[in-house]
Amino acid sequence: MTECLGKYFMRNGKLLETNGFQCDFLSRPHYIYEVFRVIEGIPLFIEDHLERLRQTVRLSGLQEDSVPGDFFEQVSRLVEANELREGNIKVVVLPGEGDEPADFMIYVMEHQYPTKEQFIEGVALALHQGIRQNPNAKVMDVGLRSNANAIKHEQQVYETLLVDEQDCITEGSRSNVFFVYGQGLITPPIEDVLPGVTRKHVVKLCRDLGIPLSEQKVPESSLAEMEGVFITGTSRKVLPAFRIDAWLYPPDHPIIRRVQQAFNRQVKRYLDGAVAKNPLG
């Protein structure tokens, strides 16, 4: 897998050719990162991603100026230089040694989006014993990600759901999770998960739609009572699941379809608004 795509990447404010990109940081056990999606040449919800990146930097004890003030401009330069219309962009912040400033990189990364069939028929999920040490910060945990990838390969599932030491489901290895229960939805508490940007928009959309939403612990033992499930994420949007281990769920539950449709409309509104008012400007 190629980590950096396109002709150019940004490093500390400079536009450089990708043949000079070094990915040795990938072997570090932890590093700060952010990923956002570009659709029709527009970085989707970029303001939310910048807010989360700054939060992660604060929670990790780095100086706030580790994220440059001209972040939007750097992203714009990268998108234009690579003539990027569709894809994912990754931001990496590497702490400097001693008094050295942080190393700040922005680049186009490989992506894999769900197929039309998966959005309709759902995907398979598997449970995975594991926790994030600092769940509210988007810090790469290479060991956790490696274990999740191994389970996905061995069990031929799309995603794994993390289960903590209290046997409660928290989040996916690369996603947040929502469960249909009765006339509403349940999702694990914000303090236990990475506050996903898509999750944030889904929570607000549920309020707007009048869909009851409760943030509460989800014991593994309660899976038999759930009536549907979907995961959310930058690449996944709102993606239904038809199975978690041996538990089966209808991917076309009416509540899931309502949320899917509402989120797709929200994306369109954002893109339409960005054409009139460039958020990078």
C-alpha positions in Angstrom: 0.0 0.0 0.0 1.3 3.5 -0.9 1.0 5.9 2.0 1.2 9.1 0.0 -0.5 9.6 -3.4 -0.4 12.4 -6.0 2.4 14.5 -7.2 2.8 16.7 -4.1 2.5 16.8 -0.4 2.8 19.6 2.2 5.5 19.6 4.9 5.8 22.5 7.3 4.1 24.8 4.9 6.2 23.8 1.9 4.8 22.1 -1.2 7.1 19.2 -2.0 7.2 16.4 -4.6 6.0 13.0 -3.3 9.2 11.2 -4.4 10.7 12.8 -1.3 8.0 11.7 1.1 9.3 9.6 4.0 6.9 7.4 5.9 9.2 6.1 8.7 6.8 7.7 11.2 4.3 4.9 10.5 6.4 2.5 12.6 6.0 4.7 15.7 3.6 3.2 18.2 1.6 6.4 18.4 1.3 9.6 16.4 -1.3 12.4 16.0 -3.3 12.4 12.8 -6.5 13.6 11.1 -8.3 12.4 8.0 -10.9 14.2 5.9 -12.6 13.6 2.6 -12.5 15.7 -0.6 -15.7 15.6 -2.7 -15.9 17.5 -6.0 -12.6 19.3 -5.0 -14.1 20.5 -1.7 -12.8 19.3 1.7 -15.9 18.0 3.5 -16.6 19.5 7.0 -13.0 20.8 7.1 -13.8 23.2 9.9 -14.9 20.3 12.1 -11.8 18.3 11.3 -9.5 21.3 12.2 -11.4 21.7 15.5 -10.8 18.0 16.3 -7.1 18.2 15.3 -6.6 21.1 17.6 -8.3 19.3 20.4 -6.1 16.2 19.9 -3.0 18.5 20.0 -4.2 20.0 23.3 -5.0 16.6 24.8 -1.6 15.3 23.8 0.2 18.1 25.6 1.6 19.8 22.5 1.7 23.5 21.8 -1.4 24.8 20.0 0.8 26.4 17.3 1.8 22.8 16.3 -1.2 23.3 13.9 -0.4 26.3 11.6 -2.7 29.3 11.4 -2.8 29.0 7.6 -4.1 25.4 7.7 -7.0 26.1 5.3 -4.6 27.7 2.8 -2.2 24.8 3.0 -5.0 22.3 2.3 -6.2 24.5 -0.6 -2.7 24.5 -2.1 -2.4 20.7 -1.8 -5.8 20.1 -3.4 -5.1 22.5 -6.3 -1.5 21.2 -6.9 -2.8 17.6 -7.1 -5.9 18.6 -9.1 -7.8 16.4 -6.5 -11.5 16.0 -7.1 -12.2 12.9 -4.9 -10.2 11.3 -2.2 -9.0 11.4 1.4 -6.4 13.8 2.9 -4.3 12.9 5.9 -2.7 15.3 8.4 0.1 14.1 10.6 1.6 16.0 13.6 4.9 14.6 14.9 6.3 16.1 18.2 9.7 17.7 17.8 12.8 16.7 19.8 13.4 18.9 22.7 12.7 22.5 21.7 12.3 21.6 18.1 8.9 22.5 16.6 6.4 19.8 15.6 6.7 18.3 12.1 3.4 19.0 10.2 2.5 17.1 7.1 -0.6 17.1 4.8 -0.9 14.6 2.0 -3.3 12.6 -0.2 -3.7 9.1 1.1 -5.2 5.9 -0.2 -8.9 5.3 0.5 -11.5 2.6 0.1 -15.1 3.7 0.2 -18.1 1.3 0.7 -19.8 0.1 -2.5 -23.4 0.9 -3.4 -24.3 -2.7 -2.5 -22.7 -2.3 1.0 -24.7 0.9 1.7 -27.9 -1.1 0.8 -27.1 -4.6 2.1 -24.9 -3.7 5.0 -21.6 -5.0 6.2 -20.4 -7.6 8.7 -18.8 -6.6 12.0 -16.8 -8.5 14.6 -16.2 -7.8 18.3 -12.6 -7.0 19.4 -11.3 -6.7 23.0 -9.4 -3.5 23.0 -9.5 0.1 24.3 -7.9 3.4 23.3 -5.9 4.9 26.1 -7.0 8.5 25.3 -10.2 8.0 23.3 -11.1 11.7 22.8 -7.7 12.3 20.9 -7.2 11.1 17.4 -3.8 9.4 18.0 -2.8 6.4 15.9 -2.4 3.3 18.0 -0.4 1.1 15.7 -0.8 -2.0 17.9 -4.6 -1.6 18.2 -4.9 -1.0 14.5 -2.8 -4.0 13.6 -4.9 -6.3 15.8 -8.1 -5.0 14.3 -6.8 -5.5 10.8 -5.8 -9.0 11.6 -9.3 -9.8 12.9 -10.9 -8.2 9.8 -8.7 -10.4 7.6 -9.2 -13.6 9.5 -13.0 -13.3 10.0 -13.6 -11.5 6.6 -15.5 -8.6 8.2 -15.6 -5.0 7.2 -14.9 -3.5 10.7 -14.3 -4.5 14.3 -16.1 -3.0 17.3 -13.9 -2.4 20.4 -15.1 -4.0 23.7 -13.7 -2.6 26.9 -12.8 -4.2 30.2 -16.4 -3.8 31.4 -17.6 -5.8 28.3 -19.1 -2.7 26.9 -18.9 -1.8 23.2 -17.3 1.6 22.7 -16.5 2.3 19.0 -15.2 0.8 15.8 -11.5 0.6 15.1 -12.1 3.4 12.5 -15.6 4.4 13.1 -18.4 5.2 15.6 -21.4 3.0 16.1 -25.1 3.5 16.6 -27.7 0.9 17.6 -31.5 1.0 16.8 -33.5 0.3 19.9 -37.3 0.7 20.0 -38.2 4.0 18.3 -34.8 5.6 18.7 -31.0 5.1 18.7 -28.3 4.4 21.3 -24.7 5.3 20.9 -21.8 5.0 23.4 -21.0 8.1 25.5 -18.8 10.8 24.0 -16.3 10.4 26.8 -15.6 6.8 25.8 -15.0 7.3 22.1 -13.2 9.4 19.5 -15.7 12.2 18.7 -16.1 11.5 15.1 -17.1 14.4 12.7 -19.7 12.2 11.0 -21.0 11.2 14.5 -21.3 14.8 15.4 -23.5 15.5 12.4 -25.6 12.4 12.9 -26.3 13.4 16.5 -27.5 16.8 15.4 -29.5 15.3 12.5 -31.3 13.0 14.9 -32.4 16.0 17.0 -33.6 17.8 13.9 -35.5 14.7 12.7 -37.0 14.1 16.1 -35.4 10.6 16.4 -34.7 9.9 20.1 -31.0 9.4 20.8 -29.5 8.2 24.0 -25.7 8.2 24.8 -25.2 5.3 27.2 -23.1 2.3 27.8 -23.8 -0.7 25.4 -23.0 -4.0 27.1 -22.1 -6.8 24.8 -24.9 -8.8 26.4 -27.5 -6.3 25.1 -26.7 -7.1 21.4 -29.6 -9.6 21.2 -32.0 -6.8 22.1 -30.8 -4.3 19.4 -33.0 -4.0 16.3 -30.4 -2.5 13.9 -26.9 -1.1 13.8 -24.8 1.3 11.7 -21.3 2.7 11.8 -20.2 6.2 10.8 -17.0 7.7 9.6 -15.3 9.9 7.1 -15.1 7.3 4.4 -18.1 5.3 5.5 -20.6 8.1 5.9 -23.7 6.2 7.4 -23.1 2.5 6.8 -25.6 -0.2 8.0 -24.4 -3.5 9.3 -26.3 -6.8 8.9 -24.2 -8.8 11.4 -22.1 -8.5 14.5 -20.5 -11.8 15.2 -23.5 -14.2 15.3 -26.2 -11.5 15.8 -28.1 -10.6 12.7 -29.8 -7.2 11.9 -31.9 -5.8 9.1 -29.7 -3.3 7.2 -32.8 -1.5 5.8 -34.4 -0.5 9.1 -36.5 2.6 8.5 -34.6 4.6 11.2 -31.2 3.8 9.5 -32.6 4.8 6.1 -33.9 8.1 7.5 -30.5 8.9 9.0 -28.6 7.9 5.8 -30.8 10.1 3.6 -30.6 13.0 6.0 -26.8 12.8 6.2 -26.5 12.6 2.4 -28.6 15.8 2.2 -26.4 17.4 4.8 -23.3 16.6 2.7 -25.0 18.1 -0.4 -25.9 21.3 1.5 -22.3 21.7 2.7 -20.9 21.2 -0.8 -23.4 23.5 -2.4 -22.6 26.2 0.3 -18.9 25.7 -0.3 -19.3 26.5 -4.0 -20.8 29.8 -3.1 -18.6 30.5 -0.1 -15.2 28.7 -0.2 -14.4 27.5 3.4 -10.7 27.6 2.4 -10.8 31.2 1.4 
